[in-house]
């Protein structure tokens, strides 16, 4: 099959500056989400209904994310099957939800074995573009793993129990605050001072100044978390987690930008349903998808959670 040309993307302005109208919409949407999300963390942290409520939130987010990955793939001219990818991603989420200590009612081998049958055999019956079956099925697997593992580790963090009340909620708050303060600082510092392009072929507006601002925002988030939510963290933990999560988050943002660039779309929703002022779901959670496994790994290997 001849190599598919990369769709042209309208040139984006690299001139620093603020989009005030979009910023107002962006902030308003963020405040609504933050109020609902913080209510779930506060009231559901140690409540019996908190676990299924957070799992349901992650399941809905997985649906939206897998759908957007499918739309990005179709914008590239391929035909990834959404339902098999969604079932695999939900299976990964269910694994994290049901696993407790040595008990593993839904083992990973069963999920991946079933996923192999679902994703690859479904193409034989439902894929009308079999000449592009390889990239289509690869995109389906990528969507399933990205959303299933990225949001599955979020659920795993929420389910952590420790010696302090609402341990899981504290970790989730740390994940979001550290990551999103970094994103916010990168936006403002990059818009005001960005001159040196970070990855011009991927995202013309991202700059090294914005990347440095991102890490400063991550560190500020880590300090706030230690003083307010996780006083048991040492200052070494604050610096290590802030930098590790910040770097992982920025890499995740760049990775998602490469997908949009290859598909020739501006937002991850590919022109479909969007979050006002924010684009698609993947545009908002791309950093979190990569930062969540880093935070869980640190909690497991350094703090001793399992």
TILO-807545 format. One record per residue: residue number from 1; y, z, x of N, C-alpha, C, CB in turn. Coordinates in steps of 0.02 Angstrom, whole numbers. Last residue first. Glycine has a CB too. Layout:
TILO-807545
ATOM     k   n_north     n_up   n_east   ca_north    ca_up   ca_east   c_north     c_up   c_east   cb_north    cb_up   cb_east
ATOM   NUM         Y        Z        X          Y        Z         X         Y        Z        X          Y        Z         X
...
This chain:
TILO-807545
ATOM     k   n_north     n_up   n_east   ca_north    ca_up   ca_east   c_north     c_up   c_east   cb_north    cb_up   cb_east
ATOM   306       -60     2408       23       -111     2357        12      -121     2344      -62       -179     2378        45
ATOM   305        54     2467      151         35     2455        81       -22     2405       78         95     2430        40
ATOM   304       103     2489      281         35     2513       263        17     2507      190         28     2582       284
ATOM   303       218     2446      341        223     2505       297       155     2531      275        265     2488       237
ATOM   302       162     2339      418        205     2389       449       208     2453      407        276     2361       457
ATOM   301        75     2260      340         58     2273       410       100     2330      441         68     2211       451
ATOM   300       133     2263      208         61     2273       220        47     2296      292         22     2208       206
ATOM   299       267     2237      221        246     2297       184       173     2314      199        256     2288       109
ATOM   298       259     2115      287        289     2173       321       268     2237      287        367     2167       322
ATOM   297       201     2038      186        166     2045       249       193     2105      288        173     1981       292
ATOM   296       303     2044       89        238     2076        75       199     2086      140        197     2032        27
ATOM   295       405     1974      155        415     2044       137       349     2078      123        460     2049        76
ATOM   294       342     1848      165        364     1884       225       373     1958      211        430     1853       252
ATOM   293       322     1811       31        263     1824        74       282     1862      138        229     1759        93
ATOM   292       465     1801       -5        420     1851       -36       357     1863        7        400     1827      -105
ATOM   291       525     1693       59        541     1760        83       492     1812       56        611     1779        62
ATOM   290       483     1580       -8        464     1587        62       477     1658       88        502     1537       104
ATOM   289       534     1600     -134        464     1580      -128       439     1589      -56        455     1508      -150
ATOM   288       670     1623     -112        627     1679      -131       553     1663     -122        640     1700      -204
ATOM   287       718     1494      -88        721     1544       -35       673     1601      -49        792     1570       -26
ATOM   286       694     1437     -216        663     1408      -156       662     1458      -98        699     1345      -135
ATOM   285       753     1476     -334        700     1520      -306       669     1493     -243        646     1531      -358
ATOM   284       849     1384     -369        867     1454      -368       815     1497     -332        877     1480      -438
ATOM   283       787     1261     -369        850     1268      -331       871     1341     -324        906     1228      -366
ATOM   282       685     1282     -457        669     1281      -386       731     1286     -343        631     1217      -368
ATOM   281       755     1269     -579        727     1333      -558       714     1335     -483        663     1349      -597
ATOM   280       903     1163     -556        836     1179      -579       813     1248     -555        788     1127      -556
ATOM   279      1074     1212     -571       1024     1158      -564       957     1179     -592       1017     1139      -491
ATOM   278      1174     1304     -592       1126     1317      -538      1076     1261     -527       1088     1380      -553
ATOM   277      1255     1288     -701       1287     1304      -638      1240     1310     -579       1324     1367      -645
ATOM   276      1126     1325     -811       1197     1311      -805      1227     1335     -739       1235     1343      -862
ATOM   275       976     1254     -766       1008     1319      -773      1083     1308     -763        979     1373      -722
ATOM   274       916     1109     -858        943     1143      -799       969     1212     -817        999     1102      -768
ATOM   273       802      981     -901        832     1045      -919       854     1083     -857        782     1088      -960
ATOM   272       824      839     -791        799      868      -853       835      935     -866        722      880      -849
ATOM   271       858      789     -668        894      764      -726       871      792     -792        890      692      -728
ATOM   270       772      862     -583        770      789      -585       801      761     -649        698      764      -580
ATOM   269       770      992     -552        749      975      -620       749      900     -632        794     1010      -670
ATOM   268       825     1001     -426        753     1001      -431       727      985     -501        725     1067      -409
ATOM   267       962      883     -407        935      949      -424       860      944     -433        969      977      -487
ATOM   266       972      750     -362       1020      800      -340       994      871     -350       1085      792      -377
ATOM   265       850      637     -295        877      677      -350       922      731     -322        820      708      -393
ATOM   264       770      562     -208        834      536      -230       864      572     -290        827      464      -246
ATOM   263       656      607     -150        650      582      -219       715      552     -244        629      638      -265
ATOM   262       700      650      -27        650      596       -28       643      566      -97        583      623        -6
ATOM   261       787      752      -69        814      694       -34       764      636      -37        830      713        39
ATOM   260       698      843     -124        747      812      -168       775      749     -134        804      861      -185
ATOM   259       628      878       -6        593      848       -62       641      811     -108        554      902      -102
ATOM   258       729      933       72        696      871        96       659      837       39        648      887       154
ATOM   257       759     1047       -2        809      994         3       779      929       27        866     1016        49
ATOM   256       647     1124       21        657     1097       -46       709     1042      -46        679     1153       -94
ATOM   255       672     1151      158        611     1116       137       621     1085       68        550     1164       137
ATOM   254       790     1225      151        791     1159       184       730     1118      164        793     1167       260
ATOM   253       743     1339       87        796     1300        56       799     1230       86        864     1335        66
ATOM   252       651     1386      181        628     1366       115       680     1322       79        613     1427        72
ATOM   251       739     1418      284        690     1364       295       663     1339      228        631     1389       339
ATOM   250       804     1524      222        842     1464       240       796     1405      252        886     1476       302
ATOM   249       697     1616      210        732     1591       151       770     1527      165        778     1643       125
ATOM   248       664     1642      343        614     1612       299       648     1581      237        562     1663       276
ATOM   247       784     1704      383        762     1642       415       712     1605      371        730     1657       484
ATOM   246       785     1816      297        840     1768       298       820     1702      327        899     1797       336
ATOM   245       669     1884      329        675     1856       262       731     1804      259        688     1911       212
ATOM   244       703     1917      463        642     1879       448       647     1846      379        581     1925       450
ATOM   243       825     1989      446        823     1928       485       762     1885      469        824     1944       559
ATOM   242       784     2096      362        840     2054       344       838     1987      381        906     2089       358
ATOM   241       678     2155      434        666     2123       369       722     2076      349        658     2177       315
ATOM   240       747     2199      551        690     2154       555       678     2117      489        627     2192       574
ATOM   239       848     2284      500        866     2225       539       808     2174      539        885     2245       612
ATOM   238       769     2380      430        824     2344       397       840     2279      434        886     2388       392
ATOM   237       683     2429      529        656     2393       471       710     2351      437        625     2443       421
ATOM   236       779     2493      608        741     2437       636       710     2395      581        685     2463       684
ATOM   235       817     2593      524        865     2540       537       833     2480      571        923     2567       580
ATOM   234       680     2626      409        719     2639       470       770     2582      479        673     2646       533
ATOM   233       664     2671      239        665     2619       290       704     2642      351        695     2554       261
ATOM   232       689     2771      150        635     2782       197       631     2727      250        569     2788       161
ATOM   231       783     2726       60        807     2767       116       753     2780      168        834     2832        91
ATOM   230       798     2611      -36        742     2623         9       764     2664       69        710     2556        32
ATOM   229       918     2608     -114        852     2603      -146       794     2623     -101        841     2534      -170
ATOM   228      1037     2636      -38       1034     2646      -110       963     2652     -137       1069     2590      -144
ATOM   227      1027     2612       97       1070     2667        75      1059     2685        2       1143     2650        87
ATOM   226       940     2501      101        922     2564       134       963     2623      107        933     2558       210
ATOM   225      1015     2406       28        949     2428         4       929     2494       36        896     2374        19
ATOM   224      1127     2390      110       1135     2417        42      1068     2443       15       1163     2362        -5
ATOM   223      1065     2333      223       1099     2397       228      1107     2430      160       1168     2388       261
ATOM   222      1018     2212      169        971     2261       195      1002     2330      202        945     2239       263
ATOM   221      1139     2149      137       1092     2166        84      1042     2218      107       1055     2105        60
ATOM   220      1188     2131      267       1225     2173       220      1180     2195      162       1287     2135       192
ATOM   219      1090     2042      314       1097     2108       344      1136     2156      299       1132     2102       412
ATOM   218      1117     1931      231       1051     1963       230      1055     2034      258       1001     1922       270
ATOM   217      1247     1901      273       1236     1923       205      1169     1957      197       1240     1865       157
ATOM   216      1216     1859      402       1259     1918       393      1252     1946      323       1333     1899       406
ATOM   215      1138     1747      371       1106     1804       405      1149     1867      399       1093     1788       478
ATOM   214      1239     1667      313       1179     1686       275      1147     1747      306       1129     1628       273
ATOM   213      1325     1644      419       1347     1685       364      1290     1709      321       1396     1648       321
ATOM   212      1242     1557      491       1259     1622       520      1284     1670      466       1313     1614       575
ATOM   211      1242     1452      399       1179     1484       417      1191     1553      448       1139     1440       465
ATOM   210      1378     1417      399       1347     1443       338      1282     1479      352       1336     1387       288
ATOM   209      1385     1369      530       1427     1426       510      1399     1458      446       1500     1403       499
ATOM   208      1301     1261      522       1280     1318       564      1322     1380      547       1287     1301       639
ATOM   207      1291     1200      352       1320     1204       419      1292     1263      457       1396     1208       415
ATOM   206      1264     1085      221       1241     1145       256      1266     1143      329       1163     1151       254
ATOM   205      1299      963      169       1347     1018       161      1325     1081      198       1355     1034        88
ATOM   204      1194      871      186       1257      862       224      1304      922      220       1292      801       199
ATOM   203      1033      895      210       1085      921       165      1152      920      201       1067      994       141
ATOM   202       961      803      293        930      838       237       982      860      186        891      898       261
ATOM   201      1038      754      393        994      707       358       963      737      296        939      684       405
ATOM   200      1105      869      443       1142      817       406      1098      768      368       1185      780       453
ATOM   199      1087     1019      460       1034      969       452      1064      911      412        970      998       417
ATOM   198      1211     1076      501       1147     1107       518      1091     1057      515       1132     1166       470
ATOM   197      1366     1025      568       1312     1013       521      1246     1043      546       1304      937       509
ATOM   196      1506     1120      586       1450     1093       625      1389     1088      579       1435     1139       687
ATOM   195      1592     1174      492       1612     1114       528      1553     1081      563       1666     1131       579
ATOM   194      1635     1293      372       1582     1249       397      1608     1185      429       1535     1232       342
ATOM   193      1724     1379      313       1729     1370       386      1679     1319      414       1718     1436       420
ATOM   192      1709     1378      173       1774     1392       203      1779     1371      276       1790     1465       197
ATOM   191      1576     1349      147       1628     1310       113      1695     1318      148       1633     1331        40
ATOM   190      1510     1446      226       1501     1375       241      1555     1332      210       1434     1352       217
ATOM   189      1554     1561      161       1572     1551       231      1565     1477      251       1529     1595       278
ATOM   188      1499     1538       31       1571     1549        41      1592     1536      113       1589     1621        22
ATOM   187      1360     1513       57       1401     1468        16      1475     1476       31       1389     1480       -59
ATOM   186      1318     1622      132       1314     1554       161      1358     1506      123       1242     1529       161
ATOM   185      1335     1724       40       1377     1724       100      1377     1655      132       1353     1776       150
ATOM   184      1234     1686      -51       1304     1690       -72      1351     1686      -12       1317     1754      -112
ATOM   183      1117     1696       26       1136     1631        -4      1210     1630      -22       1094     1617       -66
ATOM   182      1123     1835       54       1125     1785       108      1146     1717       82       1058     1780       142
ATOM   181      1109     1885      -72       1172     1899       -36      1179     1851       23       1174     1973       -12
ATOM   180       979     1839      -96       1035     1808      -131      1103     1827     -103       1032     1826      -203
ATOM   179       898     1917       -6        897     1844        -6       959     1814      -38        835     1819       -43
ATOM   178       932     2050      -37        938     2026        32       942     1950       32        878     2050        74
ATOM   177       905     2052     -177        971     2067      -151       981     2040      -81        983     2142      -151
ATOM   176       768     2015     -188        820     1975      -220       889     1988     -189        823     1990      -295
ATOM   175       700     2112     -109        688     2040      -101       746     1999     -128        623     2020      -137
ATOM   174       747     2233     -163        761     2215       -93       753     2140      -82        715     2254       -45
ATOM   173       691     2225     -290        764     2227      -283       784     2208     -212        790     2297      -301
ATOM   172       557     2230     -253        583     2170      -285       659     2167     -280        560     2166      -358
ATOM   171       552     2360     -201        538     2304      -158       564     2238     -187        462     2298      -146
ATOM   170       585     2434     -315        628     2439      -256       616     2380     -209        616     2505      -220
ATOM   169       477     2406     -398        543     2383      -418       591     2384     -358        571     2427      -475
ATOM   168       375     2472     -328        374     2400      -334       442     2372     -352        324     2379      -384
ATOM   167       416     2608     -344        409     2578      -277       413     2502     -281        343     2599      -245
ATOM   166       454     2702     -444        472     2631      -449       470     2596     -381        542     2623      -479
ATOM   165       465     2848     -342        463     2816      -407       485     2744     -403        507     2854      -457
ATOM   164       368     2862     -191        431     2865      -227       425     2828     -294        489     2835      -184
ATOM   163       245     2836     -138        262     2906      -150       328     2915     -187        264     2944       -84
ATOM   162       190     2686     -223        198     2729      -165       217     2799     -185        251     2702      -119
ATOM   161       126     2529     -269        138     2599      -288       141     2642     -226         83     2624      -337
ATOM   160       158     2361     -313        148     2411      -261       166     2481     -288        190     2395      -199
ATOM   159       190     2264     -405        135     2308      -422       122     2363     -370         72     2267      -430
ATOM   158       289     2189     -345        307     2230      -402       253     2281     -419        321     2186      -463
ATOM   157       212     2121     -249        262     2170      -228       281     2216     -285        325     2134      -202
ATOM   156       138     2038     -334        103     2087      -292       151     2141     -267         70     2051      -231
ATOM   155       239     1958     -384        204     2003      -430       168     2058     -390        153     1964      -473
ATOM   154       270     1891     -265        321     1931      -299       288     1982     -346        369     1886      -339
ATOM   153       151     1826     -242        170     1880      -197       226     1922     -225        189     1851      -129
ATOM   152       163     1733     -347        108     1782      -347       122     1840     -301         43     1748      -327
ATOM   151       266     1654     -308        279     1700      -362       223     1751     -370        290     1663      -427
ATOM   150       196     1591     -198        263     1618      -192       280     1669     -245        313     1562      -194
ATOM   149        71     1551     -253         74     1600      -200       143     1632     -195         56     1568      -133
ATOM   148       111     1464     -359         60     1516      -369        62     1570     -316         -8     1485      -369
ATOM   147       205     1379     -301        225     1424      -355       175     1480     -364        232     1385      -420
ATOM   146       129     1320     -194        197     1345      -184       216     1396     -237        248     1287      -184
ATOM   145         9     1280     -256          9     1330      -203        78     1361     -194        -15     1300      -137
ATOM   144        52     1185     -352         10     1242      -371        13     1298     -320        -61     1219      -380
ATOM   143       125     1093     -275        158     1131      -328       118     1193     -348        168     1087      -388
ATOM   142        22     1047     -192         80     1080      -163       117     1121     -215        127     1029      -131
ATOM   141       -65      986     -284        -87     1044      -246       -28     1083     -217       -134     1022      -189
ATOM   140        20      882     -327         -6      931      -375       -29      994     -339        -64      901      -416
ATOM   139        36      812     -208         95      844      -239        73      897     -289        140      792      -273
ATOM   138       -95      767     -192        -66      811      -141        -5      848     -169        -46      771       -77
ATOM   137      -108      682     -300       -147      744      -299      -121      793     -247       -220      728      -287
ATOM   136       -17      582     -258         -8      616      -322       -46      682     -323        -33      571      -380
ATOM   135       -66      535     -134         -3      573      -136         7      611     -202         55      527      -124
ATOM   134      -195      482     -191       -191      531      -136      -124      568     -136       -200      495       -70
ATOM   133      -169      388     -293       -201      451      -309      -193      504     -254       -275      440      -322
ATOM   132      -115      264     -304        -74      316      -273      -103      385     -285         -2      312      -300
ATOM   131      -206      191     -372       -190      167      -305      -145      216     -268       -156       99      -309
ATOM   130      -209      245     -497       -258      269      -449      -244      245     -378       -327      247      -469
ATOM   129      -121      273     -611       -100      241      -549      -145      265     -493        -24      257      -533
ATOM   128      -160      347     -717       -157      275      -728      -137      236     -665       -109      259      -784
ATOM   127      -262      481     -729       -212      451      -684      -214      375     -692       -226      471      -610
ATOM   126      -366      528     -807       -298      529      -835      -246      496     -791       -279      599      -849
ATOM   125      -490      520     -744       -486      506      -815      -415      497     -841       -519      561      -854
ATOM   124      -475      549     -611       -522      495      -629      -514      474     -702       -593      518      -617
ATOM   123      -394      659     -608       -364      594      -592      -410      537     -612       -349      590      -517
ATOM   122      -479      764     -628       -437      744      -684      -405      676     -672       -382      796      -697
ATOM   121      -536      786     -504       -576      749      -554      -534      727     -614       -633      792      -579
ATOM   120      -432      853     -436       -459      790      -411      -498      751     -463       -503      803      -351
ATOM   119      -397      967     -513       -346      922      -487      -375      854     -469       -312      953      -427
ATOM   118      -523     1027     -552       -471     1011      -599      -424      956     -573       -431     1073      -617
ATOM   117      -597     1047     -432       -624     1006      -487      -569      982     -534       -676     1045      -526
ATOM   116      -506     1128     -362       -531     1065      -332      -557     1019     -387       -586     1079      -280
ATOM   115      -497     1238     -447       -439     1195      -437      -458     1128     -408       -389     1229      -393
ATOM   114      -622     1296     -431       -604     1267      -495      -545     1220     -490       -589     1322      -545
ATOM   113      -605     1333     -296       -660     1289      -316      -646     1255     -383       -725     1328      -320
ATOM   112      -495     1417     -305       -489     1355      -266      -545     1306     -283       -489     1371      -192
ATOM   111      -548     1517     -389       -487     1482      -408      -482     1415     -371       -425     1525      -393
ATOM   110      -659     1561     -316       -669     1533      -383      -608     1492     -405       -683     1590      -433
ATOM   109      -601     1611     -202       -647     1554      -196      -659     1521     -263       -713     1578      -166
ATOM   108      -525     1719     -247       -490     1658      -228      -538     1598     -224       -455     1667      -163
ATOM   107      -592     1805     -393       -586     1791      -321      -554     1724     -307       -654     1795      -288
ATOM   106      -561     1907     -506       -550     1835      -504      -538     1814     -431       -489     1814      -549
ATOM   105      -589     2041     -480       -622     2008      -536      -615     1931     -536       -595     2034      -601
ATOM   104      -604     2137     -360       -575     2070      -361      -608     2029     -417       -583     2035      -292
ATOM   103      -584     2293     -285       -603     2256      -345      -566     2189     -348       -588     2297      -409
ATOM   102      -530     2361     -182       -588     2319      -167      -610     2278     -227       -646     2362      -142
ATOM   101      -370     2355     -249       -412     2384      -197      -468     2336     -179       -440     2451      -218
ATOM   100      -366     2243     -371       -348     2313      -361      -395     2344     -310       -351     2353      -428
ATOM    99      -319     2096     -454       -347     2126      -394      -322     2197     -385       -330     2084      -332
ATOM    98      -246     2048     -561       -308     2083      -575      -336     2119     -514       -360     2035      -602
ATOM    97      -134     1985     -505       -125     2035      -558      -187     2079     -566       -108     2001      -624
ATOM    96      -184     1893     -415       -142     1947      -390      -135     2003     -442        -73     1920      -372
ATOM    95      -254     1812     -509       -289     1845      -454      -248     1904     -428       -303     1796      -397
ATOM    94      -150     1762     -587       -198     1808      -617      -238     1846     -564       -246     1770      -664
ATOM    93       -92     1677     -491        -54     1734      -518      -100     1785     -549         -2     1710      -570
ATOM    92      -196     1585     -477       -174     1625      -419      -135     1686     -442       -132     1583      -371
ATOM    91      -195     1532     -607       -254     1566      -582      -238     1610     -522       -308     1516      -563
ATOM    90       -72     1470     -610        -82     1528      -653      -144     1567     -632        -90     1506      -726
ATOM    89      -104     1366     -519        -51     1414      -504       -57     1477     -546         19     1382      -514
ATOM    88      -204     1300     -592       -220     1329      -527      -168     1382     -508       -223     1274      -472
ATOM    87      -131     1259     -704       -188     1304      -713      -208     1337     -647       -248     1266      -743
ATOM    86       -38     1172     -645        -15     1232      -679       -71     1283     -687         14     1215      -748
ATOM    85      -120     1069     -600        -82     1108      -552       -59     1174     -582        -21     1068      -526
ATOM    84      -169     1020     -726       -214     1049      -676      -178     1092     -624       -253      994      -640
ATOM    83       -39      981     -786        -82     1033      -814      -132     1061     -764       -120     1005      -873
ATOM    82        21      875     -708         51      941      -713         2      995     -735        109      939      -761
ATOM    81       -25      759     -589        -44      788      -653       -20      860     -657       -120      783      -664
ATOM    80        84      642     -511         48      706      -508        35      733     -578         87      757      -466
ATOM    79       114      498     -477         95      522      -543        55      587     -539         55      469      -580
ATOM    78       261      424     -394        191      445      -398       177      476     -467        175      496      -342
ATOM    77       394      398     -380        351      343      -400       278      360     -404        360      287      -353
ATOM    76       479      501     -361        460      465      -300       415      405     -317        423      511      -252
ATOM    75       482      555     -485        542      521      -463       530      481     -399        599      571      -451
ATOM    74       360      619     -483        366      558      -523       429      519     -506        365      575      -598
ATOM    73       393      728     -400        341      680      -380       346      615     -418        273      710      -390
ATOM    72       487      790     -481        508      765      -415       457      713     -391        514      822      -364
ATOM    71       405      825     -589        460      779      -600       485      749     -534        518      814      -636
ATOM    70       320      917     -525        292      857      -555       347      804     -565        258      873      -622
ATOM    69       412     1016     -493        376      981      -439       346      916     -464        322     1027      -409
ATOM    68       446     1054     -624        496     1022      -582       464      986     -522        547     1073      -558
ATOM    67       324     1112     -665        352     1055      -702       403     1018     -659        384     1078      -767
ATOM    66       317     1217     -578        267     1164      -572       291     1102     -609        199     1187      -601
ATOM    65       429     1292     -627        427     1267      -559       377     1210     -550        411     1322      -512
ATOM    64       394     1324     -760        455     1286      -747       453     1255     -677        516     1330      -754
ATOM    63       274     1397     -736        274     1338      -779       335     1294     -764        274     1358      -854
ATOM    62       324     1501     -659        276     1454      -629       274     1390     -670        205     1486      -625
ATOM    61       401     1567     -754        435     1536      -697       389     1486     -662        457     1591      -647
ATOM    60       300     1614     -837        348     1566      -864       384     1530     -807        400     1603      -910
ATOM    59       239     1701     -745        200     1646      -773       247     1592     -802        153     1672      -828
ATOM    58       339     1794     -719        316     1751      -665       278     1691     -691        273     1791      -616
ATOM    57       346     1853     -847        405     1821      -818       385     1773     -762        454     1873      -792
ATOM    56       216     1906     -854        236     1853      -900       297     1816     -874        250     1883      -970
ATOM    55       225     2004     -754        177     1949      -746       194     1891     -792        105     1974      -761
ATOM    54       318     2087     -813        337     2052      -751       289     1994     -739        337     2099      -691
ATOM    53       241     2131     -922        306     2098      -933       326     2058     -871        360     2150      -951
ATOM    52       129     2193     -867        121     2129      -903       186     2093     -914         87     2141      -969
ATOM    51       206     2303     -801        162     2257      -765       151     2191     -803         94     2291      -753
ATOM    50       277     2371     -904        313     2337      -850       269     2285     -815        339     2386      -801
ATOM    49       209     2447     -993        223     2378     -1013       256     2338     -958        268     2378     -1075
ATOM    48       203     2570     -932        141     2533      -942       154     2460     -959         99     2566      -997
ATOM    47       331     2597     -808        307     2597      -877       244     2554     -883        362     2571      -924
ATOM    46       395     2594     -688        336     2637      -692       307     2640     -763        354     2708      -669
ATOM    45       487     2484     -716        458     2497      -650       394     2539     -652        508     2532      -608
ATOM    44       554     2456     -831        484     2438      -828       449     2455     -764        476     2366      -840
ATOM    43       685     2496     -812        647     2526      -868       572     2511     -864        674     2500      -934
ATOM    42       719     2425     -692        734     2496      -702       689     2527     -755        807     2505      -721
ATOM    41       674     2293     -703        654     2333      -645       664     2407     -658        695     2311      -583
ATOM    40       735     2256     -825        662     2255      -819       639     2297     -761        637     2183      -810
ATOM    39       869     2268     -789        842     2310      -843       766     2312     -839        865     2283      -911
ATOM    38       878     2168     -694        884     2238      -672       859     2286     -726        957     2254      -654
ATOM    37       866     2058     -780        816     2069      -728       818     2142     -704        828     2022      -669
ATOM    36       978     2064     -862        911     2066      -892       858     2086     -840        894     1998      -923
ATOM    35      1080     2057     -765       1077     2114      -812      1008     2121     -843       1130     2106      -867
ATOM    34      1052     1935     -701       1048     1998      -664      1043     2058     -710       1109     2006      -619
ATOM    33      1078     1840     -802       1010     1848      -775      1003     1916     -741        994     1792      -726
ATOM    32      1216     1861     -817       1171     1869      -874      1100     1881     -849       1172     1806      -920
ATOM    31      1261     1831     -688       1272     1898      -715      1226     1911     -775       1344     1907      -737
ATOM    30      1228     1696     -674       1197     1745      -630      1204     1816     -658       1227     1742      -560
ATOM    29      1313     1637     -768       1240     1633      -777      1205     1686     -736       1214     1563      -758
ATOM    28      1436     1668     -704       1421     1691      -771      1347     1691     -786       1456     1649      -822
ATOM    27      1426     1599     -583       1431     1672      -583      1413     1700     -651       1502     1694      -563
ATOM    26      1422     1466     -629       1369     1492      -586      1368     1569     -589       1378     1468      -514
ATOM    25      1543     1451     -693       1481     1444      -731      1423     1476     -694       1465     1369      -745
ATOM    24      1627     1469     -581       1633     1513      -639      1569     1511     -681       1694     1493      -682
ATOM    23      1585     1363     -498       1577     1432      -475      1581     1481     -534       1631     1449      -423
ATOM    22      1625     1249     -565       1553     1263      -559      1541     1335     -539       1520     1216      -509
ATOM    21      1764     1267     -546       1735     1262      -613      1661     1279     -612       1746     1192      -642
ATOM    20      1779     1268     -405       1796     1327      -445      1764     1326     -514       1871     1332      -452
ATOM    19      1705     1229     -271       1704     1199      -337      1715     1256     -386       1636     1160      -351
ATOM    18      1789     1242     -117       1755     1275      -171      1760     1233     -235       1784     1345      -183
ATOM    17      1758     1171       48       1798     1185       -11      1756     1215      -66       1832     1121       -36
ATOM    16      1738     1054      182       1733     1121       155      1779     1130       95       1749     1172       209
ATOM    15      1667      894      164       1729      930       173      1723     1000      143       1788      893       142
ATOM    14      1566      812      139       1553      864       188      1615      906      200       1528      835       252
ATOM    13      1507      745      -13       1565      762        29      1547      819       76       1625      781       -14
ATOM    12      1365      642      -14       1398      705       -33      1455      719       14       1348      764       -35
ATOM    11      1318      485      -72       1345      524       -16      1381      585      -43       1392      482        27
ATOM    10      1175      470     -174       1248      465      -167      1274      511     -112       1283      482      -233
ATOM     9      1030      410     -100       1062      468      -130      1137      461     -121       1037      535       -98
ATOM     8       904      290     -123        971      306       -98       999      365     -136       1017      246      -103
ATOM     7       732      322      -94        787      307      -139       854      329     -109        777      343      -206
ATOM     6       640      246       34        670      309        12       730      293      -33        691      352        73
ATOM     5       510      129       -7        577      144        20       604      209       -8        626       87         4
ATOM     4       341      148       33        391      151       -20       459      167        9        371      204       -73
ATOM     3       242       35      122        281       97       123       337       95       72        309      110       194
ATOM     2       109      -45       33        170      -46        74       209       18       69        215     -104        54
ATOM     1       -60        0       43          0        0         0        62        0       44          1       62       -48
